[in-house]
């Protein structure tokens, strides 16, 4: 089994890379998806979040109000630490379960947005970073996701810098250009991952 950490800044295109790798045959463990699962209504994770931040972070039907929680934690680094201390151990435990369920010869790609911030690189056999310039990230967040510029800049500032991410990278995928330039790069990375896993090209 080859354990790969996949990361990139918000708006860099990591989700598209993750989708392509899955289509080639990678077993993708999506930390963001798991982070949503561990705070679903009725979960101990959601109970802990409400205990820390109050009932204002719930929607009328008792689900987590992500925009409300995001507005709180992205404006206050200490509150973000509190949230991470609740969610990250739950995500880590579930990720380990999914990895253990994969075949022994699988290429397991852990899609981890905060890999650099949480110093998780040593957990993986190698780290793939999806790279885009801050200008490109900002443009995608505002133009494609409808985020306000202030909110986009706040979210980017809460993450590691581009230089910090590149410092932990074993392989880099440049996603500053158009979508059609991405696929050939991801296919090349997939071939390299297969070779490193002893599966041939």
Secondary structure, DSSP 8 states (H G I E B T S, - for coil): -EEEEEEE-TTSSHHHHHHHHHHHT-EEEEHHHHHHHTTSTT-HHHHHHHHHH-GGGB-TTSSB-HHHHHHHHTT-HHHHHHHHHHHHHHHHHHHHHHHHTS-TT-EEEEE-TTTTTTT-GGGSSEEEEEE--HHHHHHHHHHTS---HHHHHHHHHTS--HHHHHHT-SEEEE-SS-THHHHHHHHHHHHHHHHHTTS--
